[in-house]
Every structure is written in structure tokens, then in C-alpha cells.
Amino acid sequence: MRAEELGYLLGRNPTPLLRLHLSSGATFDITDPDLVYLSHSTVQLLLPRQHNQMREAVISLLHIVWVEVIDPPG
């Protein structure tokens, strides 16, 4: 996945739910583009708090196999 491609999807208005599918089989949902930082080689996601602790995922763009675009209902 290239940063430009993911940036395009994050810039859509309204931004749809994006589900990142990684080479490991893991998935990450992006519900709010304001919680994402995109660099040329990684995407950083702020994740929901768990046990009152901040969580963040830093994902190499090389490991994103595909992005599922889920339009909101309605």
C-alpha cells in the first residue's frame, strides 16, 4: 500500500469506515481520520482506550494487503 492511496481514502468526505487488512491476518478499523497520522512508510492509529490506558498502533504500509471501504448505512 502506498501512502498516497491511503491518504486519498482518508481524505474522502464523508470519510467511510476503512478496514486495514494486514499480511498477518490482523485487521484494524479507522473510524475517524483525525486519529490517524500517515507518513511515507507507516500509518499510526490511536486506538480506543483499554483499562484506562492510551493505545496506539504503528503499522508499516508494506504490511497492508488491502483496504476494505465500508460506506456508512443510509
Backbone bond lengths (Angstrom), bond angles and torsions (degrees), N, CA, C in turn:
res aa  C-N    CA-C-N  psi(-1)  N-CA   C-N-CA  omega(-1)  CA-C   N-CA-C  phi
1 M - - - 1.442 - - 1.522 108.46 -
2 R 1.305 116.15 135.20 1.465 120.88 177.08 1.522 109.85 -96.94
3 A 1.319 115.70 148.78 1.467 121.40 -178.66 1.527 110.77 -59.04
4 E 1.322 117.85 -37.52 1.460 121.41 -178.75 1.526 111.20 -62.43
5 E 1.329 116.53 -40.25 1.469 120.78 -179.17 1.524 111.01 -66.52
6 L 1.330 116.60 -45.76 1.451 120.17 179.29 1.529 110.07 -67.64
7 G 1.312 117.34 -38.20 1.466 121.36 177.13 1.519 111.85 -60.50
8 Y 1.333 116.52 -39.00 1.468 120.44 177.24 1.525 110.39 -61.07
9 L 1.334 116.80 -46.27 1.467 120.37 -179.27 1.526 111.38 -64.63
10 L 1.336 116.98 -38.90 1.466 120.96 179.08 1.527 112.03 -69.02
11 G 1.322 116.73 -24.00 1.456 121.04 -177.71 1.513 114.74 -87.83
12 R 1.327 117.67 -4.31 1.462 119.71 179.36 1.526 109.96 -65.75
13 N 1.338 115.50 147.54 1.461 119.92 -178.88 1.521 109.35 -129.09
14 P 1.310 120.00 116.57 1.457 125.66 -0.74 1.526 110.47 -74.40
15 T 1.313 115.37 151.24 1.455 120.31 -179.81 1.523 109.43 -74.89
16 P 1.336 117.36 122.76 1.462 119.01 177.40 1.529 110.29 -74.87
17 L 1.323 116.05 166.21 1.456 120.20 170.93 1.518 106.86 -65.95
18 L 1.327 116.47 130.05 1.463 121.29 178.06 1.516 108.06 -114.30
19 R 1.312 116.90 129.68 1.464 121.82 177.53 1.528 107.98 -113.40
20 L 1.339 115.84 115.74 1.458 121.63 178.96 1.522 109.02 -85.32
21 H 1.310 117.23 126.89 1.461 122.85 176.40 1.530 107.47 -106.09
22 L 1.327 116.01 119.04 1.459 121.20 -175.67 1.520 111.56 -96.80
23 S 1.324 115.56 161.65 1.467 121.21 -179.12 1.527 111.68 -62.09
24 S 1.328 118.24 -22.94 1.466 122.24 178.92 1.522 112.23 -78.39
25 G 1.332 117.27 -11.32 1.458 121.82 -175.06 1.517 112.58 98.28
26 A 1.329 117.78 -11.64 1.467 121.50 178.44 1.525 109.79 -71.26
27 T 1.327 115.93 155.19 1.459 121.40 175.03 1.522 109.19 -129.01
28 F 1.322 115.71 150.26 1.455 123.05 175.32 1.516 107.79 -134.01
29 D 1.333 117.03 133.30 1.457 121.94 177.81 1.513 110.17 -97.45
30 I 1.322 115.71 137.09 1.460 122.36 173.57 1.519 106.61 -110.53
31 T 1.322 115.78 109.24 1.460 120.89 -179.08 1.519 112.63 -101.03
32 D 1.330 116.83 -19.33 1.461 121.62 -177.33 1.529 108.99 -141.46
33 P 1.332 117.93 113.71 1.469 119.51 -178.25 1.525 113.30 -64.00
34 D 1.341 118.22 -17.45 1.463 120.77 178.16 1.529 111.84 -72.83
35 L 1.340 117.49 -11.52 1.459 121.86 178.89 1.524 112.16 -99.81
36 V 1.341 115.78 17.94 1.463 122.10 -175.77 1.520 109.59 -124.75
37 Y 1.340 115.81 136.36 1.465 120.91 169.48 1.520 106.95 -120.34
38 L 1.318 116.08 123.78 1.455 122.12 -176.51 1.521 109.43 -110.58
39 S 1.343 116.67 123.77 1.469 120.69 174.15 1.524 107.61 -111.18
40 H 1.314 117.18 -174.76 1.466 119.45 -178.74 1.530 112.44 -70.77
41 S 1.337 118.42 -17.86 1.474 119.72 -177.16 1.524 114.70 -129.41
42 T 1.343 117.67 -11.06 1.470 119.79 -178.65 1.523 111.10 -138.35
43 V 1.325 114.21 161.50 1.459 121.34 168.27 1.524 106.18 -123.80
44 Q 1.331 115.96 130.34 1.460 121.50 179.80 1.518 107.87 -109.81
45 L 1.327 115.67 127.34 1.457 121.59 -177.28 1.519 109.94 -117.88
46 L 1.321 116.88 130.00 1.459 120.08 168.95 1.522 106.44 -82.15
47 L 1.313 116.07 126.98 1.462 121.82 -176.70 1.526 109.59 -102.71
48 P 1.339 117.08 160.19 1.467 119.25 177.13 1.533 110.77 -58.02
49 R 1.327 114.46 145.24 1.465 119.61 177.99 1.525 110.57 -59.71
50 Q 1.318 115.21 146.25 1.454 121.12 176.00 1.520 107.27 -134.80
51 H 1.315 117.15 124.17 1.467 122.35 -176.41 1.524 110.48 55.10
52 N 1.338 114.63 39.62 1.465 122.96 177.72 1.532 113.39 61.66
53 Q 1.331 117.02 25.60 1.463 121.07 177.07 1.523 110.20 -116.94
54 M 1.335 115.14 140.60 1.459 121.02 174.95 1.523 109.18 -66.64
55 R 1.329 115.47 143.04 1.469 120.08 177.79 1.526 108.51 -133.46
56 E 1.315 114.65 146.24 1.462 120.87 -179.23 1.520 108.10 -145.15
57 A 1.327 115.51 144.24 1.464 120.79 174.63 1.522 107.69 -119.09
58 V 1.319 116.05 132.70 1.459 122.18 174.23 1.516 106.46 -114.43
59 I 1.330 116.18 115.30 1.460 122.44 -171.34 1.525 109.18 -117.68
60 S 1.315 115.75 129.63 1.457 120.41 174.42 1.526 108.79 -70.50
61 L 1.324 116.66 132.11 1.460 119.92 178.81 1.525 111.86 -61.11
62 L 1.331 116.70 -24.34 1.469 120.33 178.46 1.527 112.24 -63.82
63 H 1.338 117.06 -23.18 1.463 120.86 -176.66 1.525 113.61 -95.86
64 I 1.327 117.59 -0.23 1.461 120.00 175.24 1.519 107.41 -85.94
65 V 1.333 115.29 112.00 1.459 121.17 -176.96 1.532 110.46 -81.07
66 W 1.326 115.64 -44.55 1.464 119.58 177.04 1.514 109.90 -157.15
67 V 1.343 115.41 160.16 1.461 122.11 179.33 1.511 107.55 -118.16
68 E 1.319 115.66 125.09 1.458 121.78 176.72 1.529 107.40 -92.45
69 V 1.313 116.93 125.82 1.462 122.40 179.52 1.518 107.64 -101.52
70 I 1.342 116.24 117.01 1.452 121.46 -176.35 1.522 107.71 -115.17
71 D 1.321 116.28 106.31 1.455 120.50 179.52 1.525 109.50 -69.94
72 P 1.330 116.63 145.22 1.460 118.87 178.52 1.528 110.28 -65.87
73 P 1.341 116.58 148.36 1.466 118.54 179.03 1.527 110.68 -65.43
74 G 1.327 113.91 150.64 1.471 117.60 176.24 1.430 114.26 116.96
